[in-house]
Amino acid sequence: MSQKKQLSIKSKTEELSKLVNWFNGDEFDIEIAIDKFKQAEKLAEEIEQDLLSLKNEVRQIQQKFDGSVQ
């Protein structure tokens, strides 16, 4: 797992958490909620894609390892 990808996922997750907390906070404003929701949705999709990419990377490494053990 590349450190750059890991940091990217970590920072995206932290940003998503801040957005979610905004919805529960005192600063909630219905007029900007749609924009915040769209930002959160986009971040969640990016995180999901990043994790899927990492999962595929791990599978490839595992397959190489399994092939070399036999």
RODO-834563 format. One record per residue (C-alpha): z, y, x; residue in one letter. Coordinates in steps of 0.2 Angstrom, whole numbers. Each point is the difference from the previous one (the first is absolute). Example, Ala and Ser with C-alpha at 12.3 -4.5 7.8 and 13.67 -1.06 7.14 Angstrom:
<pabas>
PABA; 39; -22; 62; A
PABA; -3; 17; 6; S
</pabas>
This chain:
<pabas>
PABA; 0; 0; 0; M
PABA; -5; 16; 8; S
PABA; 13; 13; 2; Q
PABA; -11; 14; -7; K
PABA; -3; -10; -16; K
PABA; 18; -4; -2; Q
PABA; 5; 19; 2; L
PABA; -14; 4; -12; S
PABA; 7; -11; -13; I
PABA; 18; 6; 4; K
PABA; -5; 18; -2; S
PABA; -10; -4; -16; K
PABA; 15; -9; -7; T
PABA; 12; 14; 3; E
PABA; -12; 12; -8; E
PABA; -2; -11; -15; L
PABA; 19; -1; -1; S
PABA; 2; 19; 0; K
PABA; -13; 1; -14; L
PABA; 9; -12; -10; V
PABA; 16; 9; 3; N
PABA; -7; 16; -6; W
PABA; -3; -8; -17; F
PABA; 18; -4; -1; N
PABA; 6; 17; 7; G
PABA; 5; 17; -7; D
PABA; -17; 8; 6; E
PABA; -10; -11; -12; F
PABA; -14; 11; -9; D
PABA; -11; -8; -12; I
PABA; -14; 11; 4; E
PABA; -1; -6; 18; I
PABA; 5; -18; -4; A
PABA; -18; -6; -2; I
PABA; -5; 6; 17; D
PABA; 16; -8; 8; K
PABA; -4; -16; -10; F
PABA; -18; -1; 7; K
PABA; 7; 3; 18; Q
PABA; 12; -14; -3; A
PABA; -13; -12; -7; E
PABA; -12; 4; 15; K
PABA; 14; -3; 12; L
PABA; 5; -16; -8; A
PABA; -18; -6; 1; E
PABA; -2; 4; 18; E
PABA; 17; -9; 4; I
PABA; -6; -15; -9; E
PABA; -17; 0; 9; Q
PABA; 9; 2; 17; D
PABA; 12; -14; -4; L
PABA; -15; -11; -5; L
PABA; -8; 4; 16; S
PABA; 15; -5; 10; L
PABA; 2; -16; -10; K
PABA; -18; -5; 5; N
PABA; 3; 4; 18; E
PABA; 16; -11; 0; V
PABA; -10; -14; -8; R
PABA; -14; 1; 13; Q
PABA; 13; 0; 14; I
PABA; 9; -15; -8; Q
PABA; -17; -9; -2; Q
PABA; -3; 3; 19; K
PABA; 17; -6; 4; F
PABA; -1; -15; -11; D
PABA; -17; -4; 8; G
PABA; 6; 1; 17; S
PABA; 15; -11; -3; V
PABA; -10; -15; -5; Q
</pabas>
